[in-house]
Amino acid sequence: MTVAERARPTPADVLAALFAAPVVPVHAEADGARLIRLAEACHAGGVRAFEATDRLPGALEAFAALAAHRDRALPDLVLGVGSVEEPAVAAAYVAAGADFVVAPFVDDESTLRRCFSALRELASELGDRIEGRDLSMGMSNDYQFALDEGATMLRIGTALFGRAR
C-alpha cells in the first residue's frame, strides 16, 4: 500500500489514537530500522500514536521507512512528526505518510507565528486531501498565536490539568 492509497485518519481517529495509551512516544532517530523497532515496541505496548522529530540529518528518510512499514504491518498506528519549522519540510513529511505535524516547542513568538502560518498555508495547498479536517495547531504555551494563524483545534491539557508528573 502506498501513502497515496492509505486513507488518512480523521481528527477523531488521531485523538482516539492519542488517548489509547497514556503517552505519545517522541523519538529523534535517523536510522530507519531503529525507528521501526522503537515504533513496533511501543505498538506492542498499546501505543497507537507515535511521533518522530525532524531534529537530525536523515530523519525524513527514517520516517519514510517507518511510514512504509506502518502501512504494511501496523495500519492502526497514527504517525506524526515534530519540531518542523519549514513548510517544505512539513509537506515532505505529509507526502511520506505523516498524519500530523507539530511545530517546535519554543518560546520565540516570531518562530511560532512563522511555523503556524506555514502550516496553515500548507493545509490550504493540500486542499481536498485534508478538506473538512481540523487545523490542529497550538498548545498551552502558544495557543493564542495558533488561533491568530487559523487553528481550529488546540491541545491545551497543561493549561487545564497542569504539567504531567
C-alpha positions in Angstrom: 0.0 0.0 0.0 1.4 3.4 -0.9 0.9 6.6 1.0 -1.5 7.8 -1.7 -3.6 4.7 -1.3 -3.8 4.8 2.5 -6.8 6.7 3.9 -5.7 9.4 6.2 -7.2 9.3 9.7 -9.8 11.9 10.7 -9.1 14.3 13.6 -11.2 12.0 15.7 -9.1 9.0 14.7 -5.9 10.9 15.6 -7.4 11.9 19.0 -8.5 8.3 19.7 -5.0 7.1 19.0 -3.5 9.8 21.2 -5.8 8.7 24.1 -5.4 5.0 23.6 -2.3 5.0 25.7 -1.2 7.3 28.5 1.8 8.5 26.5 2.8 9.5 23.0 6.4 8.5 22.5 8.5 11.1 20.8 11.8 10.0 19.3 14.7 11.7 17.5 16.2 9.0 15.3 17.8 9.0 11.9 18.1 5.2 11.5 15.0 3.8 9.8 15.5 0.3 11.1 15.9 1.5 14.7 12.9 3.9 14.4 10.8 0.9 13.1 11.9 -1.2 16.1 11.0 1.6 18.5 7.6 2.0 17.0 6.9 -1.7 17.0 7.9 -2.0 20.7 5.6 1.0 21.5 2.8 -0.5 19.4 3.2 -3.9 21.2 2.8 -2.0 24.5 -0.5 -0.5 23.4 0.6 2.8 21.9 -1.4 3.9 18.8 0.2 7.3 18.2 3.9 7.8 17.6 5.9 10.9 16.9 9.3 11.2 15.3 11.2 14.5 15.3 12.9 16.4 12.5 16.0 17.2 14.6 18.6 15.0 12.9 20.1 14.7 9.4 18.4 11.7 7.8 15.2 12.0 9.9 12.9 12.3 6.9 14.3 9.1 5.3 14.0 7.2 8.6 10.4 8.5 8.9 9.6 7.4 5.3 10.8 3.9 6.1 8.7 3.9 9.3 5.6 5.1 7.4 6.1 2.4 4.7 6.4 -0.2 7.5 3.3 1.1 9.3 1.3 0.8 6.1 2.3 -2.8 5.7 2.4 -4.0 9.3 0.8 -1.5 11.8 -2.1 0.1 10.0 -3.7 1.3 13.2 -0.6 3.4 14.2 -1.0 7.1 13.7 2.3 8.7 12.8 3.4 12.3 13.3 6.5 14.4 13.2 7.5 17.2 15.5 10.0 20.1 15.5 9.1 21.1 12.0 9.8 24.7 11.2 9.6 24.9 7.4 6.6 24.4 5.1 8.5 22.4 2.5 9.7 20.1 5.3 6.2 19.6 6.6 5.0 18.9 3.1 7.7 16.3 2.6 6.7 14.5 5.9 3.0 14.6 4.9 3.9 13.1 1.5 6.0 10.5 3.3 2.9 9.5 5.4 2.7 11.8 8.4 -0.8 12.0 9.9 0.1 15.1 12.0 2.8 17.7 12.1 3.9 19.5 15.3 5.7 22.9 15.4 8.8 23.1 17.5 8.3 23.7 21.3 9.9 27.1 21.6 9.0 30.4 23.3 10.0 32.6 20.4 6.8 34.3 19.1 8.2 35.1 15.6 9.3 31.4 15.1 5.9 30.1 16.3 3.9 32.5 14.1 6.1 31.7 11.1 5.5 27.9 11.7 1.8 28.2 12.3 1.4 30.4 9.3 3.4 28.0 7.2 1.3 25.0 8.4 -2.0 26.9 7.6 -0.6 27.6 4.1 0.3 24.0 3.7 -3.1 22.9 4.7 -4.6 25.3 2.1 -2.3 24.0 -0.6 -3.2 20.4 0.2 -6.8 21.4 -0.2 -9.1 18.4 -0.9 -6.5 15.9 0.6 -7.5 17.3 4.0 -10.8 19.1 3.3 -13.1 19.1 6.3 -10.2 18.4 8.7 -9.4 20.4 11.7 -6.2 22.5 11.6 -4.8 21.5 15.0 -2.0 23.8 16.0 -1.0 25.2 19.3 -0.6 24.1 22.8 -1.0 25.7 26.2 2.1 27.8 25.8 1.3 29.1 22.3 -2.4 28.7 21.6 -3.1 32.4 21.0 -0.5 32.6 18.2 -2.1 29.4 16.7 -5.6 30.9 16.9 -4.3 34.1 15.2 -3.0 31.9 12.4 -6.2 29.9 11.8 -6.1 26.9 14.2 -9.5 25.2 14.6 -8.3 22.7 17.3 -5.9 23.3 20.2 -4.1 21.0 22.6 -4.3 22.7 26.0 -4.0 19.9 28.5 -1.3 21.6 30.5 -3.4 24.7 30.9 -6.3 22.6 32.1 -4.6 19.9 34.2 -1.1 21.2 34.9 2.2 19.6 33.9 2.4 15.9 33.7 4.0 14.3 36.8 
